[in-house]
Amino acid sequence: MRFCFILEQAAIATPLPLALADQLERWGHTVNMQSLESLSTTAEAFPLKHWDACLARISQAQGAEVEIALRLLQAAESLHIPTMNNSRALRLLHDHDGIVAACASYGVPVVSRQCVLTYDDLVTLPDEWWPLLVTPIDKTGEGDSLWVENRAMLVQAEMEATGSFVVRGPIARPLSLVRLTVAGQEVRAFRFNRWGVQVSNEMSVSETMLYLAQSVGEACGLDFFCLDVAVQEERLVLLNVQDFPDAAPIPHATMSIAEYILHAVYHHRLIREQNEEPETGPLGRQEATLIPAVQERRYESVAYLL
């Protein structure tokens, strides 16, 4: 089978897309990785009909690049080429207010404000934004997050005053940050940083985590995604939704996610061969209940992570 990965520039060198492409090629499939930067001049002539499936990661793309990716996905959908997430869902991910509204009916708490700022703009934020999470943007996307209670604490942190920062607030100090990665019906969880120190060990998926992942997937129409979650004393707070699973710290997860991609595309093809009209994504899960992914080995549960 022939797969096309449409990737924002920050994702080109990140581990999981590369690992998935490598795994699919090891199984005899063809993978073409296209950056949005290169597609900015070739999108109109891009031969979508040559591909059996298109996967996109555009969560951090901006402006014209987002529109290029969405037009390509809409064209793929019109040709009945499966995408892991449809264009309507990916458009929603670029509207934080839309995510808040979509999740509200499921009772999912979402941090109310999110934007990208320079350091000079960050230190002038009004009082109603604080306390907040500050996340520097590096060449591969978002880096480690820092919780700051007020401007004085931000200054004391001596953060690099160049570049851009993703700012989310207001939010009480989390006990930790957890990333939930979802491919079809399977959910994995790992702690992705602890205030500047990278932590990547897989952990047990709690019922609360499953409910949150299920709710966000249904609210936003997603089937292939990851969530950044702040763990607090009595609840989980959704910080961010990305349109591509991130399981790079979990080596054995790559094969499972690649298997899901193949299963979803083969399922789509089978429906087409039966002369039925497939839905234009999300694929695979439909309305199935999410379950914890099978872990390669047993991990200790962490009670305070709910």
Phi, psi and omega in degrees: 000159184243122184244141174243124175259120176257114192233138169295159186302322182295338185268348186302319184256010180280155192296316192291312177303319179295318181293321178295317178299317179298317181295316179297321178292325176298330179273005174096009180265166180252133180233129176243122182256120183243128176273148177298330178298315180288328181286346181299336180248352185235004187301320185296330183259008185291128187278074183301324186295349178279352188250148178271341179198151177236132174241138182234140167234107186223021186303325184254006176290160184228152167054237186298327181294323177298315182296323177298312181297317181294322177296320179295318179293321177297321177294320178298318179297322179293335177267005182062033173272124185292141171238150181291325173229142182277169186295327179296319180294319182290328175295320179300324183295345177262015178229093184299321178298324178294321177296315179302315182293318182296322183280341185299321183291345177261002179071023180272118177288130181234136176302133195280335183234138178208134176199171177250126185227158166279168180298320181299321178288325182300315184286352179254011179299144179292164186300328185291350178279335189268151356285164186209168173257131179244127183231112178293146177261120176253187187292343179254011180121217182278141177264208182284144183267151177230129176272130179230133185277328183201179183297321181299318180294324178296316180296319180295334181290343178053048177289151176300126188271016178246164179081196184239160182225139169274127184242128180229130180184179352283151181207133176293157183301122178284155171290324177193174175246137182233142173250126174256126180244130188235126173230104183069243184264348188262138179240135172238156180222142171207152175282123188259346164192162177227079177055055174098348178252119184292129177230125189228018182282138178292149184224167178294144178265118183277167177298323179295319177296317178299316180297317181296314180297316179299315183296314181294319178301316180289318183295322185260356180072034185253151178228351190213094193196175171219155183236138168260128189230136172267125179268119178245180188305317187235006183199169171253137179243125179287126179260318191202148175237130177241151189269021182207133179299146175238098179238025183304324179286357182244089190306318184286352182285335184302314181296319180297317180292320177297320177297320178297316179303312180298316180300314183296318182289319177297321178298315178300316181296319181299317179298317179297318181293337177272010177061030174257160183267108180285152173288148182274064178068157358291154185258163165083292188287320187051241182254016183293152178283137179287149180225156174295139175292150176291125180270150182293329176213165185280136178244153176290136175284151180245108191301319187287352178274012176068000000 
